Amino acid sequence: MKNLLRFEELALFILAIYLNSFLPFPQWLFWALFLTPDIGMLGYLVNPKVGALTYNLLHHKGVAIALYFAGYFLVIHELTFVGVLLLGHSSFDRVFGYGLKYADQFTHTHLGMIGRKK
């Protein structure tokens, strides 16, 4: 089942790259900003609850899709780009098993435990 879910996430990652190709920005910009959603980890400097909130906000596919469609219908290409970027990044993370975080600790995700002490 895990491999099936990984292939599904890989397909969403490829979809994000494809959708990005329709935007009026240079293709390298997607890759240059690809890791920016991980800025949500800075919330862990406050505490695990805030960290989980900020991380999950920038890695939630519902947020990514909402931003994409808002940008699409309002014709705000920058907003559409942010939605595509968030979708691509979060899908790429989930291919490798990094899921949304629980508020108790960074390594506790909706896909299971991550890190050395699984």
MMTF fields as JSON, N, C-alpha, C and O atoms, coordinates in Angstrom:
{
  "mmtfVersion": "1.0.0",
  "mmtfProducer": "UNKNOWN",
  "numBonds": 471,
  "numAtoms": 472,
  "numGroups": 118,
  "numChains": 1,
  "numModels": 1,
  "chainsPerModel": [1],
  "groupsPerChain": [118],
  "chainIdList": ["A"],
  "bondAtomList": [4, 2, 8, 6, 12, 10, 16, 14, 20, 18, 24, 22, 28, 26, 32, 30, 36, 34, 40, 38, 44, 42, 48, 46, 52, 50, 56, 54, 60, 58, 64, 62, 68, 66, 72, 70, 76, 74, 80, 78, 84, 82, 88, 86, 92, 90, 96, 94, 100, 98, 104, 102, 108, 106, 112, 110, 116, 114, 120, 118, 124, 122, 128, 126, 132, 130, 136, 134, 140, 138, 144, 142, 148, 146, 152, 150, 156, 154, 160, 158, 164, 162, 168, 166, 172, 170, 176, 174, 180, 178, 184, 182, 188, 186, 192, 190, 196, 194, 200, 198, 204, 202, 208, 206, 212, 210, 216, 214, 220, 218, 224, 222, 228, 226, 232, 230, 236, 234, 240, 238, 244, 242, 248, 246, 252, 250, 256, 254, 260, 258, 264, 262, 268, 266, 272, 270, 276, 274, 280, 278, 284, 282, 288, 286, 292, 290, 296, 294, 300, 298, 304, 302, 308, 306, 312, 310, 316, 314, 320, 318, 324, 322, 328, 326, 332, 330, 336, 334, 340, 338, 344, 342, 348, 346, 352, 350, 356, 354, 360, 358, 364, 362, 368, 366, 372, 370, 376, 374, 380, 378, 384, 382, 388, 386, 392, 390, 396, 394, 400, 398, 404, 402, 408, 406, 412, 410, 416, 414, 420, 418, 424, 422, 428, 426, 432, 430, 436, 434, 440, 438, 444, 442, 448, 446, 452, 450, 456, 454, 460, 458, 464, 462, 468, 466],
  "bondOrderList": [1, 1, 1, 1, 1, 1, 1, 1, 1, 1, 1, 1, 1, 1, 1, 1, 1, 1, 1, 1, 1, 1, 1, 1, 1, 1, 1, 1, 1, 1, 1, 1, 1, 1, 1, 1, 1, 1, 1, 1, 1, 1, 1, 1, 1, 1, 1, 1, 1, 1, 1, 1, 1, 1, 1, 1, 1, 1, 1, 1, 1, 1, 1, 1, 1, 1, 1, 1, 1, 1, 1, 1, 1, 1, 1, 1, 1, 1, 1, 1, 1, 1, 1, 1, 1, 1, 1, 1, 1, 1, 1, 1, 1, 1, 1, 1, 1, 1, 1, 1, 1, 1, 1, 1, 1, 1, 1, 1, 1, 1, 1, 1, 1, 1, 1, 1, 1],
  "groupList": [{"groupName": "MET", "atomNameList": ["N", "CA", "C", "O"], "elementList": ["N", "C", "C", "O"], "formalChargeList": [0, 0, 0, 0], "bondAtomList": [1, 0, 2, 1, 3, 2], "bondOrderList": [1, 1, 2], "singleLetterCode": "M", "chemCompType": "L-PEPTIDE LINKING"}, {"groupName": "LYS", "atomNameList": ["N", "CA", "C", "O"], "elementList": ["N", "C", "C", "O"], "formalChargeList": [0, 0, 0, 0], "bondAtomList": [1, 0, 2, 1, 3, 2], "bondOrderList": [1, 1, 2], "singleLetterCode": "K", "chemCompType": "L-PEPTIDE LINKING"}, {"groupName": "ASN", "atomNameList": ["N", "CA", "C", "O"], "elementList": ["N", "C", "C", "O"], "formalChargeList": [0, 0, 0, 0], "bondAtomList": [1, 0, 2, 1, 3, 2], "bondOrderList": [1, 1, 2], "singleLetterCode": "N", "chemCompType": "L-PEPTIDE LINKING"}, {"groupName": "LEU", "atomNameList": ["N", "CA", "C", "O"], "elementList": ["N", "C", "C", "O"], "formalChargeList": [0, 0, 0, 0], "bondAtomList": [1, 0, 2, 1, 3, 2], "bondOrderList": [1, 1, 2], "singleLetterCode": "L", "chemCompType": "L-PEPTIDE LINKING"}, {"groupName": "ARG", "atomNameList": ["N", "CA", "C", "O"], "elementList": ["N", "C", "C", "O"], "formalChargeList": [0, 0, 0, 0], "bondAtomList": [1, 0, 2, 1, 3, 2], "bondOrderList": [1, 1, 2], "singleLetterCode": "R", "chemCompType": "L-PEPTIDE LINKING"}, {"groupName": "PHE", "atomNameList": ["N", "CA", "C", "O"], "elementList": ["N", "C", "C", "O"], "formalChargeList": [0, 0, 0, 0], "bondAtomList": [1, 0, 2, 1, 3, 2], "bondOrderList": [1, 1, 2], "singleLetterCode": "F", "chemCompType": "L-PEPTIDE LINKING"}, {"groupName": "GLU", "atomNameList": ["N", "CA", "C", "O"], "elementList": ["N", "C", "C", "O"], "formalChargeList": [0, 0, 0, 0], "bondAtomList": [1, 0, 2, 1, 3, 2], "bondOrderList": [1, 1, 2], "singleLetterCode": "E", "chemCompType": "L-PEPTIDE LINKING"}, {"groupName": "ALA", "atomNameList": ["N", "CA", "C", "O"], "elementList": ["N", "C", "C", "O"], "formalChargeList": [0, 0, 0, 0], "bondAtomList": [1, 0, 2, 1, 3, 2], "bondOrderList": [1, 1, 2], "singleLetterCode": "A", "chemCompType": "L-PEPTIDE LINKING"}, {"groupName": "ILE", "atomNameList": ["N", "CA", "C", "O"], "elementList": ["N", "C", "C", "O"], "formalChargeList": [0, 0, 0, 0], "bondAtomList": [1, 0, 2, 1, 3, 2], "bondOrderList": [1, 1, 2], "singleLetterCode": "I", "chemCompType": "L-PEPTIDE LINKING"}, {"groupName": "TYR", "atomNameList": ["N", "CA", "C", "O"], "elementList": ["N", "C", "C", "O"], "formalChargeList": [0, 0, 0, 0], "bondAtomList": [1, 0, 2, 1, 3, 2], "bondOrderList": [1, 1, 2], "singleLetterCode": "Y", "chemCompType": "L-PEPTIDE LINKING"}, {"groupName": "SER", "atomNameList": ["N", "CA", "C", "O"], "elementList": ["N", "C", "C", "O"], "formalChargeList": [0, 0, 0, 0], "bondAtomList": [1, 0, 2, 1, 3, 2], "bondOrderList": [1, 1, 2], "singleLetterCode": "S", "chemCompType": "L-PEPTIDE LINKING"}, {"groupName": "PRO", "atomNameList": ["N", "CA", "C", "O"], "elementList": ["N", "C", "C", "O"], "formalChargeList": [0, 0, 0, 0], "bondAtomList": [1, 0, 2, 1, 3, 2], "bondOrderList": [1, 1, 2], "singleLetterCode": "P", "chemCompType": "L-PEPTIDE LINKING"}, {"groupName": "GLN", "atomNameList": ["N", "CA", "C", "O"], "elementList": ["N", "C", "C", "O"], "formalChargeList": [0, 0, 0, 0], "bondAtomList": [1, 0, 2, 1, 3, 2], "bondOrderList": [1, 1, 2], "singleLetterCode": "Q", "chemCompType": "L-PEPTIDE LINKING"}, {"groupName": "TRP", "atomNameList": ["N", "CA", "C", "O"], "elementList": ["N", "C", "C", "O"], "formalChargeList": [0, 0, 0, 0], "bondAtomList": [1, 0, 2, 1, 3, 2], "bondOrderList": [1, 1, 2], "singleLetterCode": "W", "chemCompType": "L-PEPTIDE LINKING"}, {"groupName": "THR", "atomNameList": ["N", "CA", "C", "O"], "elementList": ["N", "C", "C", "O"], "formalChargeList": [0, 0, 0, 0], "bondAtomList": [1, 0, 2, 1, 3, 2], "bondOrderList": [1, 1, 2], "singleLetterCode": "T", "chemCompType": "L-PEPTIDE LINKING"}, {"groupName": "ASP", "atomNameList": ["N", "CA", "C", "O"], "elementList": ["N", "C", "C", "O"], "formalChargeList": [0, 0, 0, 0], "bondAtomList": [1, 0, 2, 1, 3, 2], "bondOrderList": [1, 1, 2], "singleLetterCode": "D", "chemCompType": "L-PEPTIDE LINKING"}, {"groupName": "GLY", "atomNameList": ["N", "CA", "C", "O"], "elementList": ["N", "C", "C", "O"], "formalChargeList": [0, 0, 0, 0], "bondAtomList": [1, 0, 2, 1, 3, 2], "bondOrderList": [1, 1, 2], "singleLetterCode": "G", "chemCompType": "PEPTIDE LINKING"}, {"groupName": "VAL", "atomNameList": ["N", "CA", "C", "O"], "elementList": ["N", "C", "C", "O"], "formalChargeList": [0, 0, 0, 0], "bondAtomList": [1, 0, 2, 1, 3, 2], "bondOrderList": [1, 1, 2], "singleLetterCode": "V", "chemCompType": "L-PEPTIDE LINKING"}, {"groupName": "HIS", "atomNameList": ["N", "CA", "C", "O"], "elementList": ["N", "C", "C", "O"], "formalChargeList": [0, 0, 0, 0], "bondAtomList": [1, 0, 2, 1, 3, 2], "bondOrderList": [1, 1, 2], "singleLetterCode": "H", "chemCompType": "L-PEPTIDE LINKING"}],
  "groupTypeList": [0, 1, 2, 3, 3, 4, 5, 6, 6, 3, 7, 3, 5, 8, 3, 7, 8, 9, 3, 2, 10, 5, 3, 11, 5, 11, 12, 13, 3, 5, 13, 7, 3, 5, 3, 14, 11, 15, 8, 16, 0, 3, 16, 9, 3, 17, 2, 11, 1, 17, 16, 7, 3, 14, 9, 2, 3, 3, 18, 18, 1, 16, 17, 7, 8, 7, 3, 9, 5, 7, 16, 9, 5, 3, 17, 8, 18, 6, 3, 14, 5, 17, 16, 17, 3, 3, 3, 16, 18, 10, 10, 5, 15, 4, 17, 5, 16, 9, 16, 3, 1, 9, 7, 15, 12, 5, 14, 18, 14, 18, 3, 16, 0, 8, 16, 4, 1, 1],
  "groupIdList": [1, 2, 3, 4, 5, 6, 7, 8, 9, 10, 11, 12, 13, 14, 15, 16, 17, 18, 19, 20, 21, 22, 23, 24, 25, 26, 27, 28, 29, 30, 31, 32, 33, 34, 35, 36, 37, 38, 39, 40, 41, 42, 43, 44, 45, 46, 47, 48, 49, 50, 51, 52, 53, 54, 55, 56, 57, 58, 59, 60, 61, 62, 63, 64, 65, 66, 67, 68, 69, 70, 71, 72, 73, 74, 75, 76, 77, 78, 79, 80, 81, 82, 83, 84, 85, 86, 87, 88, 89, 90, 91, 92, 93, 94, 95, 96, 97, 98, 99, 100, 101, 102, 103, 104, 105, 106, 107, 108, 109, 110, 111, 112, 113, 114, 115, 116, 117, 118],
  "secStructList": [7, 2, 2, 2, 2, 2, 2, 2, 2, 2, 2, 2, 2, 2, 2, 2, 2, 2, 2, 2, 6, 6, 1, 1, 1, 7, 2, 2, 2, 2, 2, 2, 6, 6, 6, 4, 4, 4, 4, 4, 4, 4, 4, 4, 4, 6, 7, 2, 2, 2, 2, 2, 2, 2, 2, 2, 2, 2, 2, 7, 2, 2, 2, 2, 2, 2, 2, 2, 2, 2, 2, 2, 2, 2, 6, 7, 2, 2, 2, 2, 2, 2, 2, 2, 2, 2, 2, 2, 2, 2, 2, 2, 2, 2, 2, 6, 6, 7, 7, 7, 5, 7, 1, 1, 7, 6, 6, 3, 3, 6, 6, 3, 3, 7, 1, 1, 7, 7],
  "xCoordList": [0.825, 0.0, 0.867, 0.539, 1.98, 2.84, 3.366, 3.431, 3.739, 4.257, 3.171, 3.447, 1.947, 0.839, 0.626, 0.421, 0.679, 0.531, 1.692, 1.501, 2.886, 4.044, 3.906, 4.253, 3.401, 3.182, 2.102, 2.186, 1.094, 0.052, 0.646, 0.341, 1.485, 2.129, 3.094, 3.216, 3.769, 4.653, 3.854, 4.307, 2.675, 1.808, 1.384, 1.333, 1.083, 0.713, 1.904, 1.74, 3.085, 4.296, 4.495, 4.795, 4.327, 4.453, 3.363, 3.618, 2.156, 1.074, 1.446, 1.183, 2.051, 2.456, 3.485, 3.41, 4.434, 5.426, 4.737, 5.065, 3.789, 3.034, 2.225, 2.253, 1.514, 0.724, 1.62, 1.246, 2.792, 3.737, 4.162, 4.463, 4.186, 4.639, 3.696, 4.08, 2.477, 1.518, 1.597, 0.96, 2.368, 2.447, 3.49, 4.46, 3.297, 4.2, 5.476, 5.902, 6.064, 7.301, 8.36, 8.028, 9.636, 10.677, 10.613, 10.33, 10.873, 10.759, 11.717, 11.415, 12.856, 13.824, 13.303, 13.775, 12.339, 11.818, 11.151, 11.284, 10.437, 9.811, 10.867, 10.679, 11.974, 13.03, 13.808, 14.251, 13.976, 14.696, 13.935, 14.54, 12.609, 11.774, 11.195, 10.375, 11.606, 10.99, 11.026, 10.084, 12.071, 12.184, 11.614, 11.635, 11.108, 10.607, 9.453, 9.352, 8.579, 7.546, 8.111, 7.415, 9.35, 9.948, 10.251, 10.668, 10.048, 10.197, 9.192, 9.37, 8.15, 7.175, 7.775, 7.193, 8.927, 9.6, 10.097, 10.367, 10.219, 10.679, 9.75, 10.172, 8.499, 7.569, 7.997, 7.601, 8.804, 9.301, 10.27, 10.564, 10.768, 11.606, 10.788, 11.331, 9.482, 8.593, 8.232, 8.548, 7.576, 7.244, 6.64, 6.317, 6.482, 5.968, 4.561, 4.241, 3.72, 2.353, 2.345, 1.665, 3.084, 3.183, 3.893, 3.504, 4.928, 5.667, 4.78, 4.829, 3.964, 3.06, 2.063, 1.753, 1.566, 0.607, 1.234, 0.656, 2.403, 3.025, 3.488, 3.346, 4.036, 4.48, 3.291, 3.334, 2.239, 1.069, 0.362, -0.181, 0.36, -0.258, 0.421, -0.246, 1.746, 2.486, 2.643, 3.215, 2.137, 2.237, 0.879, 0.808, -0.182, -1.534, -1.987, -1.968, -2.387, -2.777, -4.061, -4.254, -4.932, -6.147, -5.815, -6.432, -4.846, -4.396, -3.79, -4.061, -2.966, -2.326, -3.371, -3.266, -4.361, -5.388, -6.249, -6.606, -6.578, -7.367, -6.617, -7.209, -5.317, -4.523, -4.429, -4.515, -4.251, -4.174, -5.449, -5.385, -6.601, -7.868, -8.192, -8.749, -7.85, -8.06, -7.242, -7.741, -5.998, -5.161, -5.656, -5.604, -6.135, -6.631, -7.867, -7.924, -8.846, -10.097, -9.972, -10.692, -9.063, -8.847, -7.767, -7.472, -7.19, -6.121, -4.959, -4.482, -4.536, -3.356, -2.32, -2.314, -1.451, -0.507, 0.415, 0.8, 0.764, 1.634, 0.956, 1.604, -0.324, -1.078, -1.208, -1.098, -1.439, -1.493, -0.152, -0.098, 0.925, 2.26, 2.501, 3.053, 2.09, 2.266, 1.493, 1.995, 0.289, -0.484, 0.203, 0.245, 0.742, 1.458, 2.715, 3.034, 3.423, 4.644, 4.353, 5.056, 3.322, 2.961, 2.524, 2.889, 1.757, 1.326, 2.529, 2.647, 3.412, 4.585, 5.482, 5.944, 5.727, 6.603, 6.013, 6.702, 4.753, 4.146, 4.035, 4.202, 3.761, 3.708, 5.09, 5.225, 6.105, 7.479, 7.865, 8.47, 7.516, 7.795, 7.143, 7.759, 5.913, 5.174, 5.662, 5.474, 6.279, 6.92, 7.956, 8.147, 8.623, 9.669, 9.179, 9.98, 7.865, 7.299, 7.146, 6.813, 7.381, 7.225, 5.804, 5.422, 5.035, 3.639, 3.366, 4.282, 2.089, 1.657, 2.015, 2.002, 2.332, 2.856, 1.769, 0.819, 1.945, 1.141, 1.799, 2.985, 1.044, 1.53, 2.485, 3.048, 2.682, 3.538, 5.028, 5.843, 5.392, 6.801, 6.933, 6.034, 8.044, 8.278, 8.261, 7.802, 8.751, 8.887, 7.584, 7.551, 6.519, 5.228, 4.356, 3.842, 4.192, 3.428, 2.212, 2.079, 1.341, 0.144, 0.499, -0.343, 1.714, 2.164, 2.969, 3.458, 3.106, 3.878, 5.059, 5.191, 5.905, 7.084, 8.176, 8.301, 8.96, 10.085, 11.354, 11.292, 12.468, 13.736, 14.354, 13.879, 15.421, 16.187, 15.441, 15.544, 14.697, 13.985, 12.537, 11.636, 12.312, 10.941, 10.194, 9.028],
  "yCoordList": [-1.202, 0.0, 1.263, 2.247, 1.229, 2.41, 2.765, 3.942, 1.766, 2.039, 2.622, 3.502, 2.139, 2.677, 4.162, 4.978, 4.492, 5.895, 6.743, 7.898, 6.175, 6.918, 7.202, 8.29, 6.232, 6.454, 7.506, 8.296, 7.509, 8.53, 9.914, 10.858, 10.04, 11.316, 11.723, 12.906, 10.751, 11.036, 11.593, 12.506, 11.043, 11.543, 12.986, 13.799, 13.31, 14.687, 15.63, 16.783, 15.147, 15.945, 16.264, 17.401, 15.257, 15.452, 16.398, 17.224, 16.285, 17.2, 18.642, 19.551, 18.855, 20.207, 20.772, 21.942, 19.95, 20.4, 20.745, 21.744, 19.916, 20.156, 21.455, 22.265, 21.655, 22.879, 24.116, 25.175, 23.972, 25.079, 25.501, 26.671, 24.557, 24.872, 25.836, 26.429, 25.995, 26.91, 28.328, 29.244, 28.503, 29.817, 30.695, 30.187, 32.007, 32.917, 33.261, 34.416, 32.265, 32.459, 31.523, 30.486, 31.88, 30.956, 29.646, 29.643, 28.553, 27.233, 27.063, 26.333, 27.721, 27.583, 28.148, 27.752, 29.064, 29.679, 28.648, 28.709, 27.706, 26.624, 25.877, 25.607, 25.55, 24.779, 25.637, 25.141, 26.91, 27.798, 27.998, 28.168, 27.976, 28.184, 26.892, 26.928, 25.771, 24.484, 24.159, 23.556, 24.539, 24.206, 25.278, 25.101, 26.379, 27.452, 27.041, 27.607, 26.099, 25.722, 25.156, 25.135, 24.704, 24.187, 25.276, 24.981, 26.533, 27.622, 27.448, 28.006, 26.675, 26.378, 25.661, 25.668, 25.042, 24.367, 25.351, 24.959, 26.619, 27.617, 27.727, 28.152, 27.35, 27.356, 26.442, 26.643, 25.442, 24.542, 25.243, 24.723, 26.403, 27.179, 27.715, 27.996, 27.857, 28.305, 27.108, 27.081, 26.122, 24.868, 23.909, 24.336, 22.628, 21.661, 21.958, 21.652, 22.546, 22.854, 23.933, 23.788, 24.999, 26.066, 25.542, 25.864, 24.739, 24.167, 23.313, 23.415, 22.464, 21.616, 22.47, 22.169, 23.524, 24.412, 25.094, 25.078, 25.686, 26.4, 25.437, 25.727, 24.303, 23.317, 22.798, 22.761, 22.401, 21.825, 22.839, 22.463, 24.103, 25.137, 25.21, 25.392, 25.066, 25.162, 23.821, 23.765, 22.752, 21.431, 20.765, 19.58, 21.511, 20.957, 21.093, 22.19, 20.002, 20.041, 20.82, 21.391, 20.852, 21.656, 23.134, 23.844, 23.6, 24.99, 25.23, 26.249, 24.283, 24.411, 24.505, 25.358, 23.644, 23.626, 24.891, 25.455, 25.333, 26.56, 27.765, 28.602, 27.852, 28.956, 28.879, 29.896, 27.66, 27.489, 27.994, 28.79, 27.532, 27.929, 29.404, 30.061, 29.924, 31.358, 32.168, 33.126, 31.784, 32.475, 32.305, 33.238, 31.116, 30.834, 31.675, 32.32, 31.669, 32.378, 33.894, 34.646, 34.342, 35.78, 36.301, 37.496, 35.403, 35.707, 36.425, 37.475, 35.806, 36.276, 35.163, 34.209, 35.304, 34.235, 33.893, 32.736, 34.886, 34.634, 33.711, 32.839, 33.898, 33.051, 31.631, 30.656, 31.527, 30.213, 29.509, 28.311, 30.251, 29.688, 29.16, 28.073, 29.921, 29.483, 28.185, 27.284, 28.081, 26.847, 25.661, 24.574, 25.863, 24.791, 24.408, 23.227, 25.408, 25.148, 24.353, 23.392, 24.751, 24.026, 22.597, 21.669, 22.41, 21.07, 20.208, 19.068, 20.752, 19.994, 19.635, 18.499, 20.605, 20.351, 19.322, 18.392, 19.489, 18.558, 17.159, 16.178, 17.043, 15.722, 15.079, 13.882, 15.865, 15.361, 14.877, 13.814, 15.657, 15.241, 13.901, 13.035, 13.735, 12.519, 11.299, 10.17, 11.508, 10.382, 9.751, 8.535, 10.58, 10.1, 9.853, 9.607, 9.919, 9.556, 10.682, 10.433, 11.921, 13.059, 13.587, 14.178, 13.369, 13.77, 14.979, 15.628, 15.269, 16.347, 15.984, 14.81, 16.983, 16.766, 16.806, 17.585, 15.934, 16.021, 17.025, 17.323, 17.547, 18.619, 18.145, 18.975, 16.831, 16.375, 16.42, 16.748, 16.091, 16.126, 16.133, 15.684, 16.638, 16.773, 15.428, 15.341, 14.391, 13.091, 12.299, 11.234, 12.778, 12.087, 12.671, 13.782, 11.911, 12.408, 11.532, 10.446, 12.006, 11.238, 9.99, 9.11, 9.91, 8.722, 7.776, 6.748, 8.122, 7.308, 8.106, 9.302, 7.422, 8.064, 8.173, 7.311, 9.244, 9.434, 9.577, 9.813, 9.439, 9.643, 8.323, 7.244, 8.437, 7.263, 6.395, 5.169, 7.0, 6.237, 6.03, 6.657, 5.157, 4.902, 4.024, 3.698],
  "zCoordList": [0.0, 0.0, 0.0, -0.664, 0.753, 0.796, -0.589, -0.943, -1.368, -2.712, -3.613, -4.429, -3.468, -4.25, -3.931, -4.829, -2.648, -2.238, -2.746, -3.126, -2.752, -3.263, -4.753, -5.211, -5.51, -6.941, -7.176, -8.117, -6.32, -6.428, -6.181, -6.91, -5.169, -4.874, -5.988, -6.308, -6.57, -7.694, -8.873, -9.562, -9.095, -10.173, -9.893, -10.815, -8.652, -8.305, -8.455, -8.854, -8.141, -8.324, -9.808, -10.172, -10.65, -12.101, -12.604, -13.481, -12.057, -12.427, -12.087, -12.874, -10.929, -10.539, -11.52, -11.895, -11.931, -12.913, -14.232, -14.871, -14.627, -15.867, -15.777, -16.704, -14.681, -14.514, -14.492, -14.996, -13.909, -13.873, -15.276, -15.511, -16.2, -17.56, -18.287, -19.295, -17.789, -18.405, -17.836, -18.355, -16.788, -16.137, -16.814, -17.377, -16.764, -17.481, -16.705, -16.67, -16.098, -15.345, -15.909, -16.482, -15.752, -16.219, -15.435, -14.237, -16.113, -15.476, -14.308, -13.364, -14.355, -13.275, -11.958, -10.893, -12.01, -10.793, -9.885, -8.663, -10.49, -9.72, -8.907, -7.721, -9.562, -8.89, -7.905, -6.869, -8.214, -7.307, -5.989, -4.931, -6.073, -4.877, -4.316, -3.399, -4.849, -4.518, -3.018, -2.504, -2.325, -0.9, 0.033, 1.251, -0.512, 0.355, 1.274, 2.362, 0.915, 1.889, 3.195, 4.211, 3.176, 4.402, 5.417, 6.537, 5.039, 5.997, 7.151, 8.234, 6.898, 7.949, 9.138, 10.223, 8.955, 10.075, 11.123, 12.258, 10.761, 11.732, 12.936, 14.012, 12.759, 13.883, 15.021, 16.169, 14.702, 15.745, 16.683, 17.759, 16.304, 17.217, 18.386, 19.454, 18.18, 19.258, 20.124, 21.313, 19.535, 20.215, 19.183, 18.074, 19.521, 18.544, 18.043, 16.894, 18.881, 18.446, 17.368, 16.352, 17.577, 16.586, 15.343, 14.221, 15.54, 14.418, 13.527, 12.301, 14.16, 13.386, 12.608, 11.455, 13.227, 12.564, 11.345, 10.259, 11.522, 10.409, 9.314, 8.126, 9.713, 8.728, 7.922, 6.692, 8.619, 7.949, 7.051, 6.012, 7.43, 6.599, 5.23, 4.212, 5.211, 3.959, 3.232, 2.143, 3.833, 3.213, 3.017, 2.689, 3.214, 3.08, 1.63, 1.072, 1.031, -0.38, -0.608, -1.681, 0.372, 0.25, 0.122, -0.673, 0.897, 0.796, -0.587, -1.222, -1.048, -2.363, -3.474, -4.355, -3.435, -4.47, -4.403, -5.438, -3.196, -3.04, -3.605, -4.286, -3.324, -3.862, -5.382, -6.071, -5.898, -7.345, -8.02, -8.956, -7.547, -8.175, -7.946, -8.826, -6.775, -6.542, -7.538, -8.128, -7.722, -8.697, -10.115, -10.917, -10.422, -11.768, -12.092, -13.139, -11.201, -11.474, -11.322, -11.978, -10.461, -10.3, -11.256, -11.277, -12.035, -12.987, -12.282, -12.712, -11.186, -10.454, -10.578, -9.8, -11.564, -11.875, -10.703, -10.532, -9.907, -8.76, -7.748, -7.169, -7.538, -6.616, -7.168, -6.425, -8.452, -9.099, -8.955, -8.676, -9.143, -8.999, -7.588, -7.415, -6.59, -5.202, -4.962, -4.29, -5.5, -5.365, -6.009, -5.433, -7.201, -7.904, -7.132, -6.997, -6.629, -5.868, -4.601, -4.293, -3.871, -2.648, -2.963, -2.241, -4.017, -4.41, -4.782, -4.331, -5.598, -6.013, -4.845, -4.731, -3.981, -2.844, -1.881, -1.461, -1.538, -0.575, -1.16, -0.435, -2.441, -3.073, -3.094, -2.837, -3.397, -3.402, -2.004, -1.858, -0.978, 0.401, 0.713, 1.333, 0.289, 0.636, -0.128, 0.326, -1.27, -1.97, -1.046, -1.058, -0.247, 0.647, 2.075, 2.976, 2.275, 3.57, 4.569, 5.728, 4.148, 5.057, 4.95, 3.94, 5.996, 5.97, 6.831, 7.335, 6.99, 7.872, 9.304, 9.674, 10.101, 11.446, 12.512, 12.437, 13.512, 14.726, 15.659, 15.514, 16.611, 17.478, 18.574, 19.287, 18.725, 19.815, 19.484, 20.346, 18.228, 17.84, 16.315, 15.604, 15.83, 14.393, 13.675, 12.536, 14.323, 13.664, 13.609, 12.992, 14.226, 14.237, 13.127, 13.253, 12.033, 10.891, 10.625, 11.191, 9.773, 9.434, 8.614, 8.435, 8.127, 7.398, 8.282, 7.813, 9.561, 10.481, 11.011, 10.754, 11.749, 12.326, 11.258, 10.387, 11.345, 10.442, 11.265, 12.472, 10.638, 11.317, 11.754, 11.399, 12.529, 12.958, 13.951, 13.895, 14.851, 15.877, 15.476, 16.033, 14.517, 14.035, 15.018, 14.793]
}
